[in-house]
Amino acid sequence: MATLDQTIVNEYGEIFHQSLITDQFIFYTDDSDGIMMFYVNDLERRPLEGYGAEELLIEVILKNEWLWASEDMKYNIQCILEADSGQDDP
């Protein structure tokens, strides 16, 4: 699977677009909230998908450890950060 491409089509025909890059991970998302994650230094390693990838993506966002994000992901990041800051309120 070519993980440096901007778009990936999985075996089910689902289309994933490159959404967020960190120094360790590349995240791809689809239009139905699907997430796929690859390791930057080991592109052949089986990617995390589903809840594991989602939890890691949120952790990366909350720690502000990302280097690049698509425009759609920047909007999602803003929503995640706003929701997280609202959790501190009583």
NORSULDA-V125100 format. One record per backbone hydrogen bond with DSSP energy under -0.5 kcal/mol. CO is the residue of the C=O (numbers start at 0). NH is the residue of the N-H. If there is no record, write none. Layout:
co=CO nh=NH
co=CO nh=NH
This chain:
co=0 nh=2
co=1 nh=4
co=5 nh=17
co=7 nh=9
co=7 nh=15
co=9 nh=12
co=13 nh=9
co=13 nh=15
co=15 nh=7
co=16 nh=28
co=18 nh=69
co=19 nh=26
co=20 nh=66
co=20 nh=67
co=23 nh=39
co=24 nh=21
co=25 nh=37
co=26 nh=18
co=26 nh=19
co=27 nh=35
co=28 nh=16
co=29 nh=32
co=33 nh=29
co=34 nh=49
co=35 nh=27
co=36 nh=47
co=37 nh=25
co=38 nh=41
co=41 nh=38
co=41 nh=44
co=47 nh=36
co=48 nh=51
co=48 nh=52
co=49 nh=53
co=50 nh=54
co=51 nh=55
co=52 nh=56
co=53 nh=57
co=54 nh=58
co=55 nh=59
co=56 nh=60
co=57 nh=61
co=58 nh=62
co=59 nh=64
co=60 nh=63
co=64 nh=22
co=67 nh=20
co=69 nh=73
co=70 nh=74
co=71 nh=75
co=72 nh=76
co=73 nh=77
co=74 nh=78
co=75 nh=79
co=76 nh=80
co=77 nh=81
co=78 nh=82
co=79 nh=83
co=80 nh=84
co=81 nh=85
co=82 nh=86
co=83 nh=86
co=84 nh=87
co=85 nh=88
